[in-house]
Amino acid sequence: MTQISLTTPIQLSDWRDQELADLFATLPVGAAPSGHLHGKLFAVHGLTFLPRPLARGLYALLSTPLNPWRGKSFSNDKGSNHLLWLNGPALGHYHISQQTGADGQHSLWLDYNVERNPALLRRIRGEARQLRKDQWLCRMLWQTDRGQTTLLWFTLQGE
């Protein structure tokens, strides 16, 4: 079982998909966030063939203004993504609930299957579990007729 310190910084961009999934399985749902949370993308499924230093460099690049995604907002049972060029909640709206996640454990569930989203976004699901106070480890899932596939990992940090 993967263990982390609640006080020591960790470099999740060094972790592989399975290591992240193992860590995610140990985390509690925790309290639902509210307001705007800063997002940091650090792992894209399918890039595990890259050597860790190269992957780390790629994810560092994705943490710069080249990546327009800035995070998510949460308000009661609804939320949306924040993008660089739009002021306020903008794209990728979701319903928020607590449900059994892809690994059979409870998660904060972000369901993009809402009418105001374009059809392509409606297959996205998100899961979040509390990593530390005001910090959540999250994964984006793609819903298919046969189940869900992890697309990427990211963190959300309270401001």
C-alpha positions as CSV (number, residue, x, y, z in Angstrom):
1,M,0.0,0.0,0.0
2,T,1.3,3.5,-0.9
3,Q,1.7,5.8,2.0
4,I,2.2,9.6,1.9
5,S,3.1,12.1,4.6
6,L,0.5,14.8,5.2
7,T,3.3,17.4,5.7
8,T,6.0,16.4,3.2
9,P,5.6,17.7,-0.4
10,I,5.3,14.9,-2.9
11,Q,6.0,15.0,-6.6
12,L,3.0,13.1,-8.1
13,S,4.3,13.7,-11.7
14,D,6.9,11.0,-10.9
15,W,4.3,8.4,-10.3
16,R,2.9,5.9,-12.8
17,D,-0.8,5.2,-13.4
18,Q,-0.8,2.1,-11.2
19,E,1.0,3.9,-8.4
20,L,-1.5,6.7,-8.6
21,A,-4.4,4.2,-8.6
22,D,-3.0,2.5,-5.6
23,L,-2.6,5.8,-3.7
24,F,-6.1,6.9,-4.8
25,A,-7.6,3.6,-3.4
26,T,-6.2,4.6,0.1
27,L,-7.7,8.1,0.2
28,P,-11.0,9.1,1.9
29,V,-13.7,11.0,0.1
30,G,-13.3,13.8,2.6
31,A,-15.3,17.0,2.7
32,A,-16.7,18.3,-0.6
33,P,-14.8,21.4,-1.8
34,S,-16.5,24.7,-2.4
35,G,-15.6,27.7,-4.5
36,H,-12.8,27.9,-7.0
37,L,-9.9,25.3,-6.8
38,H,-6.7,25.6,-8.7
39,G,-6.0,22.6,-10.9
40,K,-2.7,20.9,-11.8
41,L,-2.5,18.3,-14.5
42,F,0.3,15.9,-14.0
43,A,-0.3,12.5,-15.6
44,V,-1.9,11.5,-18.9
45,H,-2.8,7.9,-19.4
46,G,-0.9,6.4,-22.3
47,L,2.3,8.4,-21.7
48,T,3.7,5.8,-19.3
49,F,6.2,4.7,-22.0
50,L,8.0,8.0,-21.5
51,P,11.1,7.9,-19.2
52,R,10.2,9.6,-16.0
53,P,12.4,12.7,-16.5
54,L,10.9,13.3,-19.9
55,A,7.3,12.9,-18.5
56,R,8.2,15.2,-15.6
57,G,9.3,17.9,-18.2
58,L,6.1,17.5,-20.2
59,Y,3.9,17.8,-17.1
60,A,5.9,20.9,-16.0
61,L,5.2,22.4,-19.4
62,L,1.5,21.7,-18.9
63,S,1.7,23.7,-15.6
64,T,2.5,26.8,-17.5
65,P,0.1,29.3,-19.3
66,L,0.4,27.1,-22.4
67,N,-2.3,24.9,-20.7
68,P,-5.5,26.9,-20.7
69,W,-7.2,24.8,-17.9
70,R,-6.9,26.5,-14.6
71,G,-9.1,24.4,-12.3
72,K,-12.7,23.8,-11.2
73,S,-15.4,25.5,-9.3
74,F,-17.8,23.8,-6.9
75,S,-21.1,25.1,-5.7
76,N,-23.5,22.8,-3.9
77,D,-24.2,19.9,-6.3
78,K,-22.9,21.7,-9.5
79,G,-19.5,22.7,-10.9
80,S,-17.6,23.7,-14.0
81,N,-14.1,24.1,-15.3
82,H,-12.1,27.3,-15.5
83,L,-10.1,28.3,-18.6
84,L,-7.5,31.0,-19.0
85,W,-9.3,33.1,-21.6
86,L,-12.7,33.0,-20.0
87,N,-13.7,34.9,-16.9
88,G,-15.5,32.6,-14.4
89,P,-17.0,29.1,-14.8
90,A,-16.9,28.3,-18.5
91,L,-16.8,24.9,-19.9
92,G,-17.4,21.3,-18.9
93,H,-20.2,21.6,-16.4
94,Y,-20.9,18.7,-14.0
95,H,-23.2,17.4,-11.3
96,I,-21.5,16.6,-8.0
97,S,-22.4,13.7,-5.8
98,Q,-20.9,11.0,-3.6
99,Q,-21.0,7.6,-5.3
100,T,-19.1,4.4,-5.7
101,G,-16.2,5.1,-8.0
102,A,-14.5,3.1,-10.7
103,D,-12.6,1.1,-8.1
104,G,-15.7,0.2,-6.0
105,Q,-14.9,2.7,-3.2
106,H,-16.7,6.0,-2.4
107,S,-15.6,9.1,-4.3
108,L,-16.7,12.6,-4.9
109,W,-18.3,12.0,-8.4
110,L,-18.2,14.6,-11.1
111,D,-20.7,13.6,-13.8
112,Y,-20.4,15.6,-17.1
113,N,-23.5,14.0,-18.6
114,V,-25.5,17.2,-18.4
115,E,-27.7,18.8,-21.0
116,R,-25.7,22.0,-21.4
117,N,-22.5,20.2,-22.3
118,P,-21.6,19.3,-25.9
119,A,-22.1,15.5,-26.6
120,L,-18.4,14.8,-26.5
121,L,-18.0,16.0,-22.9
122,R,-21.0,14.0,-21.7
123,R,-18.9,10.8,-21.6
124,I,-16.5,12.4,-19.1
125,R,-16.7,11.4,-15.4
126,G,-14.4,12.6,-12.7
127,E,-13.5,11.2,-9.3
128,A,-12.0,13.1,-6.4
129,R,-10.7,12.0,-3.0
130,Q,-9.1,14.1,-0.4
131,L,-5.3,14.0,-0.4
132,R,-4.7,16.6,2.3
133,K,-6.5,19.5,3.8
134,D,-7.8,21.6,0.9
135,Q,-6.2,19.3,-1.7
136,W,-7.8,16.5,-3.7
137,L,-6.4,13.9,-6.0
138,C,-8.6,13.4,-9.0
139,R,-8.8,11.3,-12.1
140,M,-10.7,11.9,-15.3
141,L,-12.6,8.9,-16.7
142,W,-14.0,8.2,-20.1
143,Q,-17.4,6.4,-20.0
144,T,-17.9,3.7,-22.7
145,D,-20.5,1.1,-23.1
146,R,-18.1,-1.4,-21.5
147,G,-17.1,0.7,-18.5
148,Q,-14.7,3.5,-17.7
149,T,-11.1,4.2,-18.7
150,T,-8.8,6.6,-16.8
151,L,-7.6,9.4,-19.1
152,L,-5.6,11.6,-16.8
153,W,-4.7,12.5,-13.2
154,F,-4.7,16.0,-11.6
155,T,-4.9,17.7,-8.3
156,L,-7.2,20.4,-7.1
157,Q,-6.0,22.9,-4.4
158,G,-8.1,25.3,-2.4
159,E,-7.1,28.9,-2.8
